[in-house]
Every structure is written in structure tokens, then in C-alpha cells.
Amino acid sequence: MEFIEVEGKTYEEAIKKASLELGADERDLDIEVREVDTKGILGLLGTKKVRITARIKDKQQDSPEEFGIKFLNEFGERFGLSLNVKVSQISEKLDRILFLIQCNDGDILIGKDGEILESLQHILRLAIAKKFKQDLKIIVDINGYREKRKKDLTIMAKQLANKVKRTGKGIKTDPLNPYERRIIHTLFKHNRNITTKSEGEGHTKKVLISPSGNSANTRGVHGRR
């Protein structure tokens, strides 16, 4: 709403007029004093007028969590999908907001190898960053896909690591997104026999799983993204 301009003999009178005209309580108004007109000698005689501008304060802004829930629900509606979105903060230390989505047709939003899910997460992160001027860490999960994917990746990585130990040769995974690569790097972070390193360009990269100290370019490298 635009500002309205009112005047009164006193500041209190001007505020009361503004409140009545806007139909709002004083504490709900943004007030700016525009002018104080005093006539007479040193303001002791004559009349005095106070002119102010006022408008109703904007409603409190949604939190990033509330904004994210609305964003995801509206996104789902565009595709005719009904989403049940809940929010969980993984931990204050990690400062990550986790959006948990339940949907009967979740596979549509997950896509092949989670490609659509990753894109949705990226779009939501950008929307929140633009809205709140904060680059928050956002994770979106649909029907527990990420937890299932984590288990599958862990099993696969352990199998590859066992093969690496037997053959003494490094093995590369298929291209993985940053979240998936982080799972493998974290799995072997404190392993004395296995080292991991991301290789490639772009958003998806392969992870090289090698024997520790196998070569100069992999020695001592752990969890590099």
C-alpha cells in the first residue's frame, strides 16, 4: 500500500487520524514525520501542525523454510502432482535445510538417476538465495530416494574398494553428482588403505577409488570434490 499523508495539531493527533483512515493500529504502521509547522513567537504562541506520512507495515516475511514449502507445492501443482512437504534442519552445525517430499508419483520428480531431483533442488536453492539474499545449503528428498541411493552407493563403493585391495589398481565409478560423490568420499575418509578423488569436469564427475599411496597423484588425497 502507498503512503497516505495526514496532519494534526500534535503528533498523537496525526497518528490517530492515520490509524482511522487506514483502519489499523498504530503499532502496525510505518510512520515518517514530513513537516512540523509552527506559527508564533518561538512556538509559544499561535498554531502548530504536524504532517506525517503513514502506511500499513508489510506482513512479516516468510522464513526460508516456509517459502520453500510454498515453492515446492506450487511446483507440484503445475504438473498436477499433490505433494506433502515437511522440513527438517539436519543440524545447526551443518546449517542445511532438508525438504522431505512424499508424493504418489514421485518418480516423475526424481527422474533417471535422480537428475530431475537434482535440478529441482538447484532451482529451489537459487530461489531461496534470491529471495533471502542467503546462499543456504538446501537438500530436497522425495519418497526417501536419497537414503536408498546412499545405501546403494555405499554397497557399490565397498565392493569396488574390495576389488581395489585385491588387484592393487584404482577403479572409477560412473559419473556422480556432488551429493553422491560426498557419500563415497566420507565413507573412506579415515580409511588407511583406500583413497578417493573426483575426476572430470562439470556438475557430475567420476570418483577414482585407489589404494592409498598407489601413485604420487593420489597419495594423501581424500574426499576431493
C-alpha positions as CSV (number, residue, x, y, z in Angstrom):
1,M,0.0,0.0,0.0
2,E,1.2,3.5,-0.8
3,F,1.7,6.1,2.0
4,I,-1.1,8.4,2.9
5,E,-0.4,11.9,4.2
6,V,-2.2,13.4,7.2
7,E,-1.7,16.3,9.6
8,G,-2.7,17.2,13.1
9,K,-2.2,19.8,15.8
10,T,0.1,17.2,17.5
11,Y,2.0,14.1,16.6
12,E,-0.5,12.0,18.5
13,E,-3.5,13.5,16.7
14,A,-1.8,12.9,13.3
15,I,-1.2,9.3,14.2
16,K,-4.8,8.8,15.3
17,K,-6.0,10.2,12.0
18,A,-3.8,7.9,10.1
19,S,-4.9,4.9,12.1
20,L,-8.5,5.6,11.5
21,E,-8.0,6.3,7.8
22,L,-6.0,3.1,7.3
23,G,-8.1,1.0,9.7
24,A,-5.0,-0.2,11.5
25,D,-3.4,0.0,15.0
26,E,-0.5,2.5,15.5
27,R,1.9,-0.4,16.1
28,D,1.1,-1.7,12.6
29,L,2.0,1.5,10.8
30,D,5.2,2.8,9.3
31,I,5.4,6.5,10.2
32,E,7.5,9.3,8.9
33,V,7.3,12.9,10.1
34,R,7.3,15.1,7.0
35,E,7.0,18.6,8.4
36,V,6.3,20.5,11.6
37,D,4.8,24.0,11.0
38,T,4.9,26.4,13.9
39,K,3.5,29.9,13.9
40,G,4.0,32.4,16.5
41,I,6.9,33.7,18.6
42,L,9.3,30.8,19.4
43,G,6.4,28.4,19.0
44,L,4.9,29.7,22.2
45,L,2.0,31.4,20.5
46,G,-0.2,30.7,17.6
47,T,-0.8,27.3,16.0
48,K,1.3,24.2,15.3
49,K,0.8,21.5,12.8
50,V,2.5,18.1,12.3
51,R,2.4,16.5,8.9
52,I,3.2,12.8,8.6
53,T,3.1,10.0,6.0
54,A,1.9,6.6,7.1
55,R,1.2,3.1,5.7
56,I,0.5,-0.3,7.0
57,K,3.6,-2.3,7.6
58,D,4.4,-5.2,5.3
59,K,3.4,-8.5,6.7
60,Q,6.3,-10.5,8.2
61,Q,8.3,-12.2,5.5
62,D,8.2,-15.9,5.2
63,S,11.1,-17.9,6.6
64,P,13.3,-19.8,4.0
65,E,11.6,-23.0,5.2
66,E,8.0,-21.6,4.7
67,F,9.0,-20.1,1.3
68,G,10.5,-23.4,0.3
69,I,7.3,-25.4,1.2
70,K,5.2,-23.0,-0.8
71,F,7.6,-23.1,-3.8
72,L,7.6,-26.9,-3.9
73,N,3.8,-27.2,-3.5
74,E,3.3,-24.7,-6.4
75,F,5.8,-26.5,-8.5
76,G,4.0,-29.8,-8.0
77,E,0.6,-28.2,-8.8
78,R,2.0,-27.2,-12.2
79,F,2.5,-30.8,-13.0
80,G,-0.8,-31.9,-11.4
81,L,1.0,-33.5,-8.5
82,S,0.0,-33.4,-4.9
83,L,3.0,-33.0,-2.6
84,N,3.3,-33.4,1.1
85,V,6.3,-31.3,2.1
86,K,7.9,-31.3,5.5
87,V,11.1,-29.5,6.6
88,S,13.9,-30.7,8.9
89,Q,17.1,-29.0,9.8
90,I,19.8,-31.7,9.6
91,S,21.8,-29.9,12.2
92,E,22.7,-26.3,13.2
93,K,26.3,-27.0,12.7
94,L,25.9,-28.1,9.1
95,D,23.3,-25.4,8.5
96,R,21.4,-27.4,6.0
97,I,17.7,-27.4,5.4
98,L,16.2,-30.7,4.4
99,F,12.9,-30.7,2.5
100,L,11.2,-34.1,2.7
101,I,8.6,-34.7,0.0
102,Q,6.0,-37.5,-0.1
103,C,4.3,-38.0,-3.5
104,N,2.4,-40.9,-5.1
105,D,4.1,-40.1,-8.5
106,G,7.5,-39.3,-7.0
107,D,9.4,-41.0,-9.8
108,I,8.3,-38.2,-12.1
109,L,10.1,-35.6,-10.0
110,I,13.1,-37.9,-9.3
111,G,13.9,-38.8,-12.9
112,K,16.6,-41.1,-14.2
113,D,19.4,-41.4,-11.6
114,G,17.9,-38.5,-9.7
115,E,18.6,-36.0,-12.4
116,I,15.2,-34.1,-12.1
117,L,15.5,-34.2,-8.3
118,E,18.9,-32.6,-8.5
119,S,17.6,-29.9,-10.9
120,L,14.6,-29.2,-8.6
121,Q,17.0,-28.9,-5.6
122,H,19.2,-26.5,-7.6
123,I,16.2,-24.3,-8.6
124,L,14.9,-24.2,-5.0
125,R,18.3,-23.2,-3.7
126,L,18.6,-20.3,-6.3
127,A,15.0,-19.2,-5.5
128,I,15.7,-19.0,-1.8
129,A,19.1,-17.3,-2.3
130,K,17.4,-14.6,-4.5
131,K,14.5,-14.1,-2.0
132,F,16.5,-14.0,1.2
133,K,20.0,-12.9,-0.1
134,Q,21.5,-16.0,1.6
135,D,23.3,-19.0,0.0
136,L,21.8,-21.7,2.2
137,K,22.6,-25.3,1.9
138,I,19.4,-27.0,0.6
139,I,18.7,-30.7,0.3
140,V,15.4,-32.0,-1.3
141,D,14.4,-35.6,-1.0
142,I,11.4,-37.4,-2.5
143,N,10.0,-40.6,-1.0
144,G,13.2,-41.4,0.8
145,Y,15.1,-41.6,-2.6
146,R,18.4,-40.2,-1.2
147,E,18.6,-42.6,1.7
148,K,18.0,-45.5,-0.7
149,R,20.6,-44.1,-3.1
150,K,23.0,-43.7,-0.2
151,K,22.7,-47.4,0.7
152,D,23.2,-48.5,-2.9
153,L,26.2,-46.3,-3.3
154,T,27.7,-47.5,-0.1
155,I,27.4,-51.1,-1.1
156,M,28.8,-50.4,-4.6
157,A,31.7,-48.4,-3.2
158,K,32.7,-51.1,-0.7
159,Q,32.6,-53.7,-3.4
160,L,34.9,-51.6,-5.6
161,A,37.2,-51.0,-2.7
162,N,37.5,-54.7,-2.0
163,K,38.4,-55.2,-5.7
164,V,41.0,-52.4,-5.5
165,K,42.6,-54.1,-2.5
166,R,42.7,-57.4,-4.3
167,T,44.2,-56.0,-7.6
168,G,46.1,-53.1,-6.3
169,K,44.6,-51.0,-9.2
170,G,42.3,-48.0,-9.0
171,I,38.7,-48.1,-10.2
172,K,36.5,-45.3,-11.4
173,T,32.8,-45.1,-10.6
174,D,30.1,-43.9,-13.1
175,P,29.6,-40.1,-13.2
176,L,28.1,-38.9,-9.9
177,N,26.6,-35.6,-8.7
178,P,28.3,-33.7,-5.7
179,Y,26.0,-35.2,-3.1
180,E,26.7,-38.8,-4.3
181,R,30.4,-38.1,-4.5
182,R,30.4,-36.8,-1.0
183,I,28.9,-40.0,0.2
184,I,31.8,-42.0,-1.2
185,H,34.5,-39.6,0.0
186,T,33.1,-39.6,3.5
187,L,32.9,-43.4,3.5
188,F,36.6,-43.7,3.0
189,K,37.8,-40.5,4.7
190,H,39.5,-42.3,7.5
191,N,40.4,-45.5,5.7
192,R,44.1,-46.1,5.7
193,N,44.0,-48.5,2.8
194,I,41.8,-46.6,0.4
195,T,41.9,-43.1,-1.0
196,T,39.3,-41.3,-3.2
197,K,39.5,-38.5,-5.7
198,S,36.9,-36.9,-8.0
199,E,37.9,-36.7,-11.7
200,G,36.3,-34.8,-14.6
201,E,34.7,-31.5,-15.3
202,G,31.2,-30.1,-14.7
203,H,28.5,-31.0,-12.3
204,T,28.9,-34.8,-12.5
205,K,32.3,-36.4,-12.0
206,K,33.7,-39.9,-11.6
207,V,35.2,-40.9,-8.3
208,L,38.6,-42.7,-8.5
209,I,38.9,-45.3,-5.7
210,S,42.6,-46.3,-5.3
211,P,44.9,-48.0,-2.9
212,S,46.5,-45.4,-0.5
213,G,49.9,-44.3,-1.8
214,N,49.3,-46.2,-5.1
215,S,50.7,-43.2,-7.1
216,A,52.0,-39.7,-6.5
217,N,48.9,-38.1,-7.8
218,T,46.6,-40.0,-5.4
219,R,48.8,-40.2,-2.3
220,G,47.1,-38.5,0.6
221,V,44.2,-37.2,-1.3
222,H,40.9,-37.7,0.5
223,G,37.4,-36.5,-0.4
224,R,38.4,-34.0,-3.1
225,R,35.3,-32.7,-4.9
